[in-house]
Amino acid sequence: MFTAITEDLTLLTVAFGVSLLAWGFFRARPLGKLGIFAWLQSVVLMLPWLLFFGLTAAGVMLNLVIMLLLLVGSAGVYMGLGSQVRSLKQEAAARRVDAIAASGNPAHDSSDHSTQPESSPDSSPASSTPDEPDVVPLPPEDLKAIQGIFGIDTFFATETIPYQEGAIFRGNLRGDPEVAYTKLAESLKMRLGETYRLFLVENQDDKPVIIVLPSSRDPQPLNLSQKLLAGALFIFSAIACLESAGLMLGFDLFENPNRVAETIPFAAGIIGILAAHEVAHWVIANRHNVRLSLPFFIPTLQIGSFGALTKFLSILPNRNVLFDVAFAGPAVGGCLSFLVLLFGLLLSHKGSLFQLPSEFFQGSILVGTLARVVLQEPLKQPIVDVHPFVVLGWLGLVITALNLLPAGQLDGGRIVQAVYGRKIAARTTVAVLIVLGLASFVNPLAFYWALILLFVQRDLERPCANELTEPDDARAALCLLALFLMIVTLLPLTPSLAGRLGIGM
């Protein structure tokens, strides 16, 4: 039965990957040449894995040498396409600046067209395509009012460069970034109300710049189709949780729908942990006056759900707020899962509902070590009887750990971006995708999660209004603790360490 389930998951994973590529193509085609090149990057990254899993499902196994050659070739083509994408973006940006300059906009005080901060507030691919409508330059009277907010005690502007429907101001930051930002934002609001938003960020040279954009560029509320998608994903995730509960109990719910009542308690436990995670995000976001979108749950038959993806619908004031909102969900969900696991271990006894092979506890350093402390001698037996809370808590910890991976707009990616900045967050995102790609050799679930990251969550969170002020040491320490717990939850015990702990025969 397990082999059949694995084959089905492999086929579903391949079908899901092909569907994502098709969806990506239809999204990229209206963006012209730049969109197609960006789509081709995704194709070359996914092609070796789709080939590997597709042939595996057909009963053909590729050897390691061939896979390594495919991966090396894929990486080379990806880098070549990347240089083309960067060139096209630069050409598009230069054309927009030249068009604004030709219109006689006085905001163009410099001939340096290459200055575009890496951390611009609107850095998504869709915002820099050559096919987007012509942007409206800043009205001269608004530009003059904005230039009037600068001074020698806050930010001494030396250069103005048109950017989208606003402008970039290069110059010298004077004093503490938080104090300077507060004064500038208040002055801008006094002069022009809520018409514009001010961002204090770093450019590609790691020098502070001010970006002013109209408030029409603020994140927009979800439309009806997005709300319907969120609702549909929740329903699919609930069904996946019921199916996962059935598999844990030793039967396939789709083949035995009359046994659905047996799966409800376990599925409710998974959904409860997911709900606690999301409620924590909402509570902290509400405390900081930040609006969040509805959660988009990601279903998976193996563990029920990967968790949920949530968008910020407000501009975050600083990196402290980004950290607090991102950290709240894993903190509550992880603590709840840990307590459920601990109570499950304490309640376990001979004759408990679940019978797990002792090797099962070698799958996680954290769970295996805790189980050894609580259960002790029973872990030396081939089969260990455990309370259902053990499996439920373990699943909760795995879901929490997956969301703490330091990649893109996952909770872990947002936490790393808040503490260490955008450049480090971009590097950890690439590293996580590589690790998930390697893990895909042994687990199709890792490939499925890598696809979600690659197509939906790999972009970093948009910059905060004040991007320069770093979080305090306490938040940095919590970031390291979260990453440590993520690692010890997902990493398995080595056979030698498991032997020394007395786990298994």
BELLINTA-V648092 format. One record per pair of residues at least 4 apart in sequence whose ideal C-beta (glycine too) atoms are under 6 Angstrom apart, sorted by the first residue. I is the first residue (numbers start at 1). J is the second residue. D is the distance in whole Angstrom. If there is no record, write none. Layout:
[[I & J & D] [I & J & D]]
This chain:
[[9 & 444 & 5] [10 & 53 & 5] [10 & 57 & 5] [10 & 444 & 5] [11 & 57 & 5] [13 & 53 & 6] [13 & 444 & 5] [13 & 447 & 6] [13 & 448 & 5] [14 & 50 & 6] [14 & 53 & 5] [14 & 54 & 5] [17 & 46 & 6] [17 & 50 & 5] [17 & 451 & 6] [20 & 451 & 6] [20 & 455 & 5] [24 & 28 & 6] [24 & 39 & 5] [24 & 42 & 6] [25 & 39 & 6] [28 & 35 & 4] [28 & 36 & 6] [28 & 39 & 4] [31 & 35 & 3] [31 & 129 & 4] [31 & 131 & 6] [32 & 130 & 6] [32 & 131 & 5] [34 & 88 & 4] [34 & 129 & 5] [34 & 130 & 6] [37 & 81 & 6] [37 & 84 & 5] [37 & 85 & 5] [38 & 85 & 6] [38 & 125 & 6] [40 & 81 & 5] [41 & 78 & 6] [41 & 81 & 5] [43 & 47 & 6] [44 & 74 & 5] [44 & 77 & 5] [44 & 78 & 5] [45 & 78 & 6] [46 & 50 & 5] [48 & 70 & 4] [48 & 71 & 6] [48 & 74 & 5] [49 & 440 & 6] [49 & 447 & 6] [50 & 54 & 6] [52 & 62 & 6] [55 & 60 & 4] [62 & 66 & 5] [62 & 67 & 5] [89 & 128 & 5] [92 & 130 & 4] [93 & 116 & 6] [94 & 113 & 5] [97 & 113 & 5] [100 & 105 & 5] [100 & 137 & 5] [100 & 162 & 5] [101 & 108 & 4] [105 & 137 & 4] [106 & 140 & 6] [107 & 138 & 5] [107 & 143 & 5] [107 & 160 & 5] [107 & 162 & 5] [107 & 167 & 5] [108 & 162 & 6] [109 & 160 & 5] [110 & 159 & 5] [110 & 161 & 6] [115 & 161 & 6] [117 & 201 & 6] [117 & 203 & 4] [117 & 209 & 6] [118 & 204 & 5] [119 & 201 & 4] [119 & 202 & 6] [119 & 422 & 5] [119 & 463 & 5] [119 & 467 & 6] [121 & 199 & 5] [121 & 462 & 6] [121 & 463 & 5] [122 & 127 & 4] [122 & 217 & 6] [135 & 164 & 5] [135 & 165 & 5] [136 & 165 & 5] [137 & 162 & 6] [138 & 142 & 5] [138 & 143 & 4] [138 & 167 & 6] [145 & 191 & 5] [145 & 192 & 6] [146 & 212 & 5] [149 & 184 & 6] [149 & 187 & 4] [149 & 188 & 5] [150 & 155 & 5] [150 & 157 & 4] [152 & 156 & 5] [153 & 174 & 6] [154 & 174 & 6] [154 & 180 & 4] [154 & 183 & 5] [154 & 184 & 5] [155 & 171 & 6] [155 & 173 & 6] [155 & 180 & 6] [155 & 210 & 6] [156 & 171 & 5] [156 & 172 & 5] [157 & 169 & 4] [157 & 171 & 4] [158 & 170 & 6] [158 & 171 & 4] [159 & 170 & 4] [160 & 167 & 6] [160 & 169 & 6] [161 & 168 & 4] [162 & 167 & 6] [163 & 167 & 6] [163 & 168 & 5] [165 & 214 & 5] [166 & 212 & 5] [166 & 213 & 4] [167 & 212 & 6] [168 & 209 & 6] [168 & 211 & 5] [169 & 210 & 4] [170 & 209 & 5] [173 & 208 & 4] [175 & 179 & 6] [175 & 180 & 5] [177 & 181 & 6] [177 & 468 & 4] [177 & 469 & 5] [178 & 469 & 5] [181 & 185 & 6] [181 & 200 & 5] [181 & 466 & 4] [184 & 198 & 6] [185 & 198 & 5] [188 & 198 & 5] [192 & 196 & 6] [194 & 215 & 6] [196 & 212 & 5] [196 & 214 & 6] [197 & 213 & 5] [197 & 215 & 6] [198 & 212 & 5] [199 & 211 & 4] [199 & 465 & 6] [200 & 466 & 5] [200 & 468 & 6] [201 & 463 & 5] [201 & 467 & 4] [202 & 206 & 5] [203 & 207 & 6] [203 & 209 & 5] [213 & 217 & 5] [219 & 313 & 5] [222 & 226 & 4] [222 & 227 & 5] [222 & 293 & 5] [230 & 294 & 4] [230 & 296 & 5] [233 & 296 & 5] [233 & 297 & 5] [234 & 297 & 5] [236 & 299 & 4] [237 & 297 & 4] [237 & 299 & 4] [237 & 305 & 4] [240 & 299 & 4] [240 & 301 & 6] [240 & 304 & 5] [241 & 267 & 4] [241 & 270 & 5] [241 & 271 & 6] [241 & 304 & 4] [242 & 253 & 6] [242 & 263 & 5] [242 & 267 & 5] [243 & 253 & 5] [243 & 301 & 5] [244 & 303 & 6] [244 & 304 & 4] [245 & 263 & 4] [245 & 266 & 4] [245 & 267 & 5] [246 & 251 & 5] [246 & 253 & 4] [246 & 263 & 5] [248 & 391 & 6] [251 & 256 & 5] [253 & 263 & 6] [263 & 267 & 5] [264 & 268 & 6] [269 & 392 & 4] [270 & 304 & 5] [273 & 333 & 6] [273 & 336 & 6] [273 & 337 & 6] [273 & 396 & 4] [276 & 332 & 5] [276 & 333 & 6] [276 & 336 & 5] [277 & 329 & 4] [277 & 333 & 3] [278 & 295 & 5] [278 & 308 & 6] [280 & 328 & 4] [280 & 329 & 5] [280 & 332 & 4] [281 & 285 & 6] [281 & 325 & 6] [281 & 328 & 6] [281 & 329 & 4] [284 & 324 & 5] [284 & 325 & 5] [284 & 328 & 4] [285 & 290 & 4] [285 & 292 & 5] [285 & 325 & 5] [288 & 321 & 5] [290 & 314 & 5] [291 & 313 & 4] [291 & 314 & 5] [292 & 310 & 5] [293 & 310 & 6] [293 & 311 & 4] [293 & 313 & 6] [295 & 308 & 3] [295 & 310 & 5] [296 & 308 & 6] [296 & 309 & 5] [297 & 305 & 5] [297 & 308 & 5] [298 & 306 & 4] [299 & 305 & 6] [300 & 306 & 6] [302 & 445 & 5] [303 & 395 & 5] [306 & 402 & 6] [307 & 399 & 5] [307 & 403 & 5] [315 & 465 & 6] [316 & 321 & 5] [316 & 322 & 5] [316 & 464 & 4] [317 & 321 & 6] [317 & 465 & 5] [318 & 464 & 5] [318 & 466 & 5] [318 & 469 & 6] [319 & 418 & 4] [319 & 464 & 6] [319 & 471 & 5] [320 & 471 & 5] [322 & 414 & 6] [322 & 418 & 4] [322 & 464 & 6] [323 & 327 & 6] [323 & 415 & 6] [323 & 418 & 4] [323 & 471 & 5] [323 & 475 & 5] [326 & 411 & 5] [326 & 414 & 4] [326 & 415 & 5] [327 & 331 & 6] [327 & 415 & 6] [329 & 333 & 6] [329 & 411 & 6] [330 & 334 & 5] [330 & 400 & 5] [330 & 403 & 6] [330 & 404 & 5] [330 & 411 & 5] [333 & 400 & 5] [334 & 400 & 4] [337 & 393 & 5] [337 & 396 & 3] [337 & 397 & 5] [337 & 400 & 6] [340 & 389 & 5] [340 & 392 & 6] [340 & 393 & 4] [341 & 393 & 3] [341 & 394 & 6] [343 & 389 & 5] [344 & 387 & 4] [344 & 389 & 3] [344 & 390 & 4] [344 & 393 & 6] [345 & 371 & 6] [345 & 374 & 4] [345 & 390 & 6] [347 & 387 & 4] [348 & 352 & 5] [348 & 386 & 4] [348 & 387 & 5] [350 & 385 & 5] [352 & 385 & 4] [352 & 386 & 5] [352 & 387 & 5] [353 & 388 & 5] [354 & 386 & 5] [354 & 391 & 6] [355 & 383 & 5] [355 & 385 & 6] [356 & 360 & 4] [356 & 384 & 5] [356 & 386 & 6] [358 & 379 & 5] [358 & 384 & 5] [358 & 504 & 4] [359 & 504 & 5] [361 & 368 & 5] [361 & 371 & 5] [361 & 503 & 5] [362 & 368 & 6] [362 & 492 & 6] [362 & 493 & 5] [362 & 498 & 5] [362 & 503 & 6] [363 & 492 & 5] [364 & 368 & 6] [364 & 489 & 6] [365 & 488 & 4] [365 & 491 & 5] [365 & 493 & 6] [366 & 488 & 4] [366 & 489 & 5] [367 & 371 & 6] [367 & 394 & 6] [368 & 493 & 5] [368 & 503 & 6] [371 & 375 & 5] [372 & 379 & 6] [372 & 501 & 5] [375 & 379 & 5] [378 & 384 & 5] [379 & 503 & 5] [380 & 502 & 6] [386 & 390 & 4] [388 & 392 & 6] [389 & 393 & 6] [397 & 489 & 5] [401 & 486 & 5] [401 & 489 & 4] [401 & 490 & 5] [403 & 410 & 6] [403 & 411 & 5] [404 & 411 & 6] [404 & 412 & 4] [404 & 482 & 6] [404 & 486 & 4] [405 & 410 & 6] [405 & 412 & 5] [405 & 432 & 5] [406 & 412 & 4] [406 & 413 & 5] [406 & 416 & 4] [406 & 428 & 4] [407 & 413 & 5] [407 & 429 & 4] [407 & 432 & 4] [407 & 453 & 5] [408 & 413 & 5] [408 & 429 & 5] [408 & 453 & 6] [408 & 457 & 4] [408 & 458 & 4] [408 & 459 & 6] [409 & 413 & 6] [409 & 457 & 5] [409 & 461 & 5] [410 & 457 & 6] [413 & 425 & 6] [414 & 461 & 5] [415 & 479 & 5] [416 & 420 & 5] [416 & 425 & 5] [416 & 428 & 6] [417 & 422 & 6] [417 & 425 & 4] [417 & 460 & 6] [417 & 461 & 6] [418 & 471 & 6] [419 & 471 & 5] [419 & 476 & 5] [419 & 479 & 4] [420 & 424 & 4] [422 & 460 & 6] [425 & 460 & 5] [429 & 458 & 6] [436 & 446 & 5] [436 & 450 & 4] [437 & 450 & 6] [439 & 443 & 6] [439 & 446 & 4] [440 & 446 & 5] [440 & 447 & 4] [452 & 456 & 5] [453 & 457 & 5] [453 & 458 & 5] [454 & 458 & 6] [463 & 467 & 5] [471 & 475 & 4] [487 & 491 & 6] [493 & 497 & 5] [493 & 498 & 4] [498 & 503 & 4] [498 & 504 & 6]]
